[in-house]
Amino acid sequence: MTAAREPTALRRGRGLKARASGRSAERFAALWLMLKGYRILAFRSRTHGVEIDLLARRGRVLAVIEVKARRSLAEALAAVTPVQQQRLRRAAEAMLSRPGMAGLSVRLDLLALAPGRWPRHIHDAWPDIRPSIRP
């Protein structure tokens, strides 16, 4: 391998590792949520060009859950940018228009994971961008 290709190969390797780590974190988060009484409706669901890590329901609440795994809980909590938050809001609004979703209350949640720490599930993580419910 030439020196010119090495950085690209390294980046690709890091990207593959990050995706595998993210999928593992999402599976763990789903198990955690199921233990808390949530029913997982979808993994990595795509709508309107946005990927929702987990779509879960408990009672009349539809939770659009962003899963972040970082070295510390503080890093995980800070990892969702305002742009990502707005994309999640649009995706949540789109989910409400799907069959069987009418009448549900939708919420944007964050599930933060860090090694050696209990998961932290933040309900309604961004209340200032709460999805609008359309009749």
Contacts in CASP RR format, 6 or more apart in sequence:
PFRMAT RR
TARGET T0000
AUTHOR 0000-0000-0000
METHOD contacts of the structure
MODEL  1
MTAAREPTALRRGRGLKARASGRSAERFAALWLMLKGYRILAFRSRTHGV
EIDLLARRGRVLAVIEVKARRSLAEALAAVTPVQQQRLRRAAEAMLSRPG
MAGLSVRLDLLALAPGRWPRHIHDAWPDIRPSIRP
1 9 0 8 1.000
21 69 0 8 1.000
22 67 0 8 1.000
22 69 0 8 1.000
24 69 0 8 1.000
25 67 0 8 1.000
25 68 0 8 1.000
25 69 0 8 1.000
25 113 0 8 1.000
26 43 0 8 1.000
26 44 0 8 1.000
26 53 0 8 1.000
26 54 0 8 1.000
26 67 0 8 1.000
28 113 0 8 1.000
28 119 0 8 1.000
29 53 0 8 1.000
29 54 0 8 1.000
29 65 0 8 1.000
29 67 0 8 1.000
29 111 0 8 1.000
29 113 0 8 1.000
29 119 0 8 1.000
30 40 0 8 1.000
30 43 0 8 1.000
30 54 0 8 1.000
30 56 0 8 1.000
32 111 0 8 1.000
32 119 0 8 1.000
32 121 0 8 1.000
33 40 0 8 1.000
33 54 0 8 1.000
33 56 0 8 1.000
33 65 0 8 1.000
33 111 0 8 1.000
33 121 0 8 1.000
34 40 0 8 1.000
36 58 0 8 1.000
36 121 0 8 1.000
37 58 0 8 1.000
38 56 0 8 1.000
38 57 0 8 1.000
38 58 0 8 1.000
38 63 0 8 1.000
39 56 0 8 1.000
39 57 0 8 1.000
39 58 0 8 1.000
40 54 0 8 1.000
40 55 0 8 1.000
40 56 0 8 1.000
41 55 0 8 1.000
41 56 0 8 1.000
41 57 0 8 1.000
41 62 0 8 1.000
42 52 0 8 1.000
42 54 0 8 1.000
42 55 0 8 1.000
43 53 0 8 1.000
43 54 0 8 1.000
44 51 0 8 1.000
44 52 0 8 1.000
44 53 0 8 1.000
45 51 0 8 1.000
45 52 0 8 1.000
45 55 0 8 1.000
45 95 0 8 1.000
46 52 0 8 1.000
47 91 0 8 1.000
47 94 0 8 1.000
47 95 0 8 1.000
48 90 0 8 1.000
48 91 0 8 1.000
48 94 0 8 1.000
49 91 0 8 1.000
50 87 0 8 1.000
50 88 0 8 1.000
50 90 0 8 1.000
50 91 0 8 1.000
52 64 0 8 1.000
52 65 0 8 1.000
52 66 0 8 1.000
52 88 0 8 1.000
52 91 0 8 1.000
52 92 0 8 1.000
52 95 0 8 1.000
53 65 0 8 1.000
53 66 0 8 1.000
53 67 0 8 1.000
54 63 0 8 1.000
54 64 0 8 1.000
54 65 0 8 1.000
54 67 0 8 1.000
54 111 0 8 1.000
55 62 0 8 1.000
55 63 0 8 1.000
55 64 0 8 1.000
55 65 0 8 1.000
55 95 0 8 1.000
56 62 0 8 1.000
56 63 0 8 1.000
56 65 0 8 1.000
57 63 0 8 1.000
57 104 0 8 1.000
60 103 0 8 1.000
60 104 0 8 1.000
60 105 0 8 1.000
61 104 0 8 1.000
61 105 0 8 1.000
61 106 0 8 1.000
61 107 0 8 1.000
62 92 0 8 1.000
62 95 0 8 1.000
62 96 0 8 1.000
62 101 0 8 1.000
62 104 0 8 1.000
62 105 0 8 1.000
62 106 0 8 1.000
62 107 0 8 1.000
63 106 0 8 1.000
63 107 0 8 1.000
63 108 0 8 1.000
63 109 0 8 1.000
63 123 0 8 1.000
64 88 0 8 1.000
64 91 0 8 1.000
64 92 0 8 1.000
64 95 0 8 1.000
64 106 0 8 1.000
64 107 0 8 1.000
64 108 0 8 1.000
64 109 0 8 1.000
64 131 0 8 1.000
65 109 0 8 1.000
65 110 0 8 1.000
65 111 0 8 1.000
66 80 0 8 1.000
66 84 0 8 1.000
66 88 0 8 1.000
66 108 0 8 1.000
66 109 0 8 1.000
66 110 0 8 1.000
66 111 0 8 1.000
66 125 0 8 1.000
67 110 0 8 1.000
67 111 0 8 1.000
67 113 0 8 1.000
68 76 0 8 1.000
68 77 0 8 1.000
68 79 0 8 1.000
68 80 0 8 1.000
68 110 0 8 1.000
68 111 0 8 1.000
68 112 0 8 1.000
68 113 0 8 1.000
69 76 0 8 1.000
69 112 0 8 1.000
69 113 0 8 1.000
69 114 0 8 1.000
70 76 0 8 1.000
70 79 0 8 1.000
70 112 0 8 1.000
70 113 0 8 1.000
70 114 0 8 1.000
71 114 0 8 1.000
71 115 0 8 1.000
72 114 0 8 1.000
72 117 0 8 1.000
73 112 0 8 1.000
73 114 0 8 1.000
73 117 0 8 1.000
73 120 0 8 1.000
75 114 0 8 1.000
76 112 0 8 1.000
76 113 0 8 1.000
76 114 0 8 1.000
76 120 0 8 1.000
77 110 0 8 1.000
77 112 0 8 1.000
77 120 0 8 1.000
77 122 0 8 1.000
80 88 0 8 1.000
80 110 0 8 1.000
80 125 0 8 1.000
80 126 0 8 1.000
85 108 0 8 1.000
85 126 0 8 1.000
85 129 0 8 1.000
86 129 0 8 1.000
88 108 0 8 1.000
88 126 0 8 1.000
89 108 0 8 1.000
89 126 0 8 1.000
89 129 0 8 1.000
89 130 0 8 1.000
89 131 0 8 1.000
92 106 0 8 1.000
92 108 0 8 1.000
92 131 0 8 1.000
93 106 0 8 1.000
93 131 0 8 1.000
93 132 0 8 1.000
93 134 0 8 1.000
95 101 0 8 1.000
95 106 0 8 1.000
96 102 0 8 1.000
96 104 0 8 1.000
96 106 0 8 1.000
96 131 0 8 1.000
96 133 0 8 1.000
96 134 0 8 1.000
97 134 0 8 1.000
103 133 0 8 1.000
105 133 0 8 1.000
106 131 0 8 1.000
106 133 0 8 1.000
107 123 0 8 1.000
107 124 0 8 1.000
107 130 0 8 1.000
108 124 0 8 1.000
108 125 0 8 1.000
108 126 0 8 1.000
108 129 0 8 1.000
108 130 0 8 1.000
108 131 0 8 1.000
109 121 0 8 1.000
109 122 0 8 1.000
109 123 0 8 1.000
109 124 0 8 1.000
109 125 0 8 1.000
110 121 0 8 1.000
110 122 0 8 1.000
110 125 0 8 1.000
111 119 0 8 1.000
111 120 0 8 1.000
111 121 0 8 1.000
111 122 0 8 1.000
112 119 0 8 1.000
112 120 0 8 1.000
112 122 0 8 1.000
113 119 0 8 1.000
113 120 0 8 1.000
124 130 0 8 1.000
END
